[in-house]
Amino acid sequence: MMEQLIRWSFGVNSHDEYQRAERDKILSQSTVLVYWLLNLGMLVSLAADAFWVRHITTGTVVLVVISFAWNAMVNVRLRKHGLMQVEAKDEADLKRIYRQINFQVLRNMLFIVPVVYIAWALIIYTLDGNGFPTLHETIVNMIGVTVGGAIGNWLYKRQQVVKAWEDN
């Protein structure tokens, strides 16, 4: 079915393995780009709704639902096929991977915290109607989201590391 969809959408019909691999590489790169553009559009829409429109629009809800559904589908498929796991060859490699995971979690939290604040502020404003959250509420929320998200993300990523030198 995917071959028919690709042929119908792009008019591309690959005959040999090299052409098929190149087509798949191009389509996967464009899919990642579209994924990030969708998330950027969702952020811009959330910010516009929060600061200018002052209520949640249908377009924002549609973008959020599409983004969450896409994210969940990709994560489930990657986990199902074991592609989220990282294999460490020895202790030195394990330490390098753990250090890399620490920086990934830090980077993810620096990106996610502003997104969560925009979404949280929009929801509070829309449901309450009394204005945006106070500075104290914002700080408490940001610390809770940051610490909780970082610990959960860190624990999950460390569980995905497979120690190849140990018997399982």
N, C-alpha and C positions, 0 to 999 in steps of 0.2 A: 504494500500500500504506500509506503514511504517513497519508493521509486516512482510510482505513478504521480504522487503529489509533487515531487520535485520536477518531474517531466512536465506536468501541467502548469506549475507555477513559473518555472524558469526556462522551459523549452530545452532543457539539457538532457541528453540521453548518452550516458557514458557506456562505452563498449568494453574497454579492458580495465584491468585492476589499477593501473597507474592513473588513468583518467578519473576513475571512481574515487580513488584516494585523494587526488587533487581537488575534486569537486567537494568531497566531504570536508576537507581541510578548509576550503573557502567558506562553505556553509557554516561550519562550526565557529570560525572566526567572526562571521557576520552575526551569528546568533549571540555570541558573547557581547558584541557591540550593541546589539538591539536590547539585550538584557540591561546593560548599564544605562542606555538612553531611556529605557522605560522607567528605571529607578530614579533617574534624574528628573524626568517628567513628573513622576509622582511627588518628588520633593518640591519641585517648583509649584505644582498644583496645591499641595498642602500649605505651602507658605503663602501663596496668593489667596487661598481660602481664609487662612487665619488672619492675614493682615489687611486685605482689601475687601473681600466679599463678606466676611464675618459670619459665614455659615458653610456647611459642607455641601459641595456641589456633587451632582451625579457623576460627572467626569472624574472627580477625585476618587469617589468610591469605586468606580470601575477600574481605575488604574491601580488602586490598592489591592483589590480582589485579584486582578490579573497578575500583579507582581507576587503576591503571596502564593497563589496557586502554582505559578511557574516555578517559584523557588522551592516549594514543597515537592513538586513533581521531580525536579532535577535532583534534589537531595535524596529522595527515596530511591530513585533509579541508580544513583551513584552508590549509595549504601548497599543496595540489593546486589550489585555486581562486585562489591568489595573494592571499589575504586577510591574510597576515602581513606583506605589504610596505607600507611607508610611503613616500609620495612627497613629496620636498622640492622646493619651487618655485624657491628661489634659495639663495645661500650663507648668508644670515641664518637662513632656515628650516632649513637643514641643521644649522647650529650649535645651534639650539634643539632640534631632534630629537635630536642627539647628547647634549646636556645631559640631556634627558628620559630617554634610554636609560641614561645613567650612574646616575640616581636610581632607575630601575626595577630595574637590576641590583643596586644596593645594597639596595633594599627586598626583592627576591627572596632575596638571600643572608641577610638578617636573619631571614627566615621559614624558609628551607630548612635552615639550620644546626641549629637545635634538633630539627627533624624527623629529620635524618640522624643526629644524636647518639643520639636515642631508639632508632632502628632499629639503629644500629651497636651500641649497648650491649646491646640485647636479643639480637642475633645472637651477639655474643661471649659473653654470659652463657649463652645456651642451648647453644651448641656446646662451650664450654670447661667450664662448670660451676664455675669457680673464683671466681666473683663478677664484679662489674662492672669495667670497665677502670680502670687507674690514672689519676691526674691527668695524668701525662706522656703516656700513650697517648691520652688524650682530647684534650689540647691539640694534639698532632701530627696526629691525625685531623681535628680541626676546622679547623686551618690548611690542611691539604691539600685538604679538601672545599671550603672557602670559596674558596681561591685558584683551584683547578681549575674549580669550578663558575662562579665569577664571570667568569673569562677566557673560558670556552666560551660562556656566556650572552651576554656582551658582544660577542664576535666574531660570533656568529650574528645578534644584533639589528642590529648595524651593517651586516651584509651585506644585510639586508632593506630598507635605505633606498635608494630609487630617486631618482637625480638627474634631475629632469624637464627641466632646461635643457641637459643634455648629449645629444649624439647617441649612441645605443647601437648 
